[in-house]
Amino acid sequence: MRHIEAHVPGDAGLPEGRRWAVAHVETSGTRLTSDRVIGLCILVLGGDGMVEDEYATAIDPGPDFGLGSLHHRLRDRLAGAPHFEDVTDRVVDLLHGRTLVAYDASTHYGFLDGEFRRADIANPIVSRLCVRTLSRRLELDVPNLQLTSLAEHWGIERRPMGDKARDEADLVARVFLSTLGLADSLELPLPVVECVANKAGAPRLSRRVPCPWVNPGRFDPGVGLVQGTKVAIIGTTKTPRDALERKLALAGLDVMSTAGSHVGLVICNDRTSGSTEVSRLLDDGISVIPEKTLERLLESVLPGIPRTKPEQDGWTALPAVDEASPERAHPERPVETASTDSIDAVASADPVPTSLAEQPTVPSFVDNPWQNRHILVIGGTHEDAAAMRSKIARLGGTPAINLSAAVTDLLVLGGDGRDRKTVTIGGRELPVLTPEILKEANENEAMHSDIVQRRPGVRSLARGEVVDLHMDDTQVSIHASWRADSTRDGIIVDIVGFMLSEENSVNCDEDFVFYNFPSRDDGAMALTVDGNCEQSIHIDLKALPDNCVRIAIAAAIEGTATFGQLGPVAVKVEASEQPEAEFVLDAGTTERTMVLCEVYRRANRWRLRAFGQGYDSGLDALATLYGVDVK
């Protein structure tokens, strides 16, 4: 056995009650639906941090390398390596009943889950922990959350272990052990996600190919097939399904993974195999034909209209946001314009500003001494705490919702500890502020302060504010989190995403990403759940279809609980893996759904707006508002 040292003082032992295994998975690409595992390393940790067992191997996925670009080089590298089904006994033995620890755990778990499905073996992993999410929850003083930055923060040097997967697993394990002491001192629960074991059996791994033709609408038997028609397949096929989908794609048809109201044609050889679904499609006026009829139609597919992408030539670096810009102060299409027949809009005491006069004035980001301060509000009523957090945001500071390494001040309401100057938490002396300090602070001028700025901050937004994303920011991640102890109250929150057209509506049901449909086949938008009180939406701006001009990110609470019971929701935005902005939404009372923010296209730019519009209705009503067929 070998010991993986932790780079923090104190006991490096692992929390009791779980069995831990660190893993790193190498893949042929990034898409869970098509790419394959080509290597892995698993380190089984004992309670004292010792490596009790370890296993590393290359994996030959066979002739199917997925869509990875390293196809030819991988062939030579993986020659002679075992197939995944050849090593499943060893892998299952190492992972059975354990919590999987990985950097970007949802992705590593997803790829392993896909391989277990192909091998017709039940997934042995019971839960997972994401090291990146744990580091985000701790709010470490790092420029970004890349693994190399986290290792540098803890003073960890990469050491060669013989192959890439083993090197990465060793580094992840040491970063993980180093974070445990800090999490314990801050009394922050670890972001462990319970995994629902998937049933054994090969998954439906659709490989949707981006279609270069404009959707002509529904299939018309009098006209024939037209390139760009959206086609879905139900049930078994005579031609192998993958081969049939490739044939359709080569003919210029847009092959969909689901058969909803957005499709123009459905292929089904046996209508009785999915009678309810087929009947619904027929009632909606969608043609359902057998494979034999399709073969005849494919002989003469009519040419479609090529898609055109927005002009990208001549883009320049974006200027800083003009605080006084009327365009910046005026949301051009607020969600609350929806008909009250479909959803009940809630009148908030702090509405999204609609004129320059109402726009919150925030002190200069450069000269404002509040900008680097993360202030945790303790005690008081929900209304008083919300008012104080709103004040902090208007001053340019950041309201904290959990105690973390980034917290610089405590604001105590209700008299408990108000006469104390500092409090020692997590080995640090934190100043204790009073409500009077914030009430006296001038929102239009930077206030002098003797509190040392400990941590460089990112842009803290007030509700309704807009910032520009730079032209090279193609990968945008929206991370939403809430109180770490909210799960004790039985409150369940779901983060969802809508890809919207100019009409503020989804173009098809695949434009709605949620817990039962966590990612689009083209990778344009994906949901990840990497903690018990945080979820993320990842957007690939380059992969977005031309008709998508806006992405709305929302939160929905299951059951009858409300945002007044949940408390504040913190949103952190990363663009191209760099911190871009953060804000806290804390005006919720009786609402059950809330649009947190929007990423939208404006004059060849992508912009981000902190939104915070809440509704009393549930997620089904919000989805209907955005044009989703909730049936």
Salt bridges, closest charged atoms under 4 A:
GLU5 OE2 - HIS7 NE2 3.58
GLU5 OE1 - ARG159 NH1 3.69
GLU5 OE2 - ARG174 NH1 3.84
GLU26 OE1 - ARG77 NH2 3.10
ASP53 OD2 - ARG90 NH1 3.12
GLU54 OE2 - ARG2 NE 3.04
GLU54 OE1 - ARG166 NH1 2.83
ASP64 OD1 - ARG207 NH2 2.57
ASP104 OD1 - ARG132 NH2 3.23
ASP113 OD2 - ARG117 NE 3.38
GLU115 OE2 - ARG36 NE 2.90
GLU115 OE2 - ARG118 NH1 3.62
GLU139 OE2 - LYS572 NZ 2.70
ASP163 OD2 - ARG166 NE 3.91
GLU168 OE2 - ARG158 NH1 2.53
ASP170 OD1 - ARG2 NH1 3.28
ASP170 OD2 - ARG159 NE 2.94
ASP170 OD2 - ARG174 NE 3.18
GLU194 OE2 - ARG18 NH2 2.67
GLU245 OE2 - ARG204 NH2 2.27
GLU245 OE2 - ARG241 NE 3.92
ASP254 OD2 - ARG208 NH2 3.11
ASP254 OD2 - LYS230 NZ 3.11
GLU323 OE1 - ARG328 NH1 3.36
GLU323 OE2 - ARG459 NH2 2.42
GLU327 OE2 - ARG602 NH1 3.51
GLU327 OE2 - ARG607 NH1 3.25
GLU332 OE2 - ARG602 NH1 2.26
GLU332 OE1 - ARG609 NH1 3.39
ASP409 OD1 - ARG373 NE 3.47
GLU436 OE2 - ARG418 NH2 3.43
GLU443 OE2 - LYS391 NZ 3.03
GLU443 OE2 - ARG394 NE 3.20
GLU465 OE2 - ARG328 NH2 2.67
GLU465 OE2 - ARG459 NH2 3.62
ASP468 OD2 - ARG605 NH1 3.74
ASP468 OD1 - ARG607 NE 2.51
ASP485 OD1 - ARG483 NE 2.92
ASP489 OD2 - ARG483 NH2 2.76
GLU502 OE1 - ARG333 NH2 3.83
GLU510 OE1 - ARG208 NH1 2.84
ASP511 OD1 - ARG520 NH1 2.43
ASP522 OD2 - ARG520 NH2 2.58
GLU534 OE2 - ARG137 NH2 2.63
ASP546 OD1 - LYS309 NZ 3.45
GLU574 OE2 - ARG136 NH2 3.37
GLU574 OE1 - HIS479 NE2 3.42
GLU582 OE2 - HIS374 NE2 3.34
GLU582 OE1 - LYS572 NZ 2.74
ASP586 OD2 - ARG389 NE 2.44
GLU598 OE1 - ARG550 NH1 2.74
GLU598 OE1 - ARG609 NH2 2.88
ASP629 OD2 - ARG280 NH1 3.88
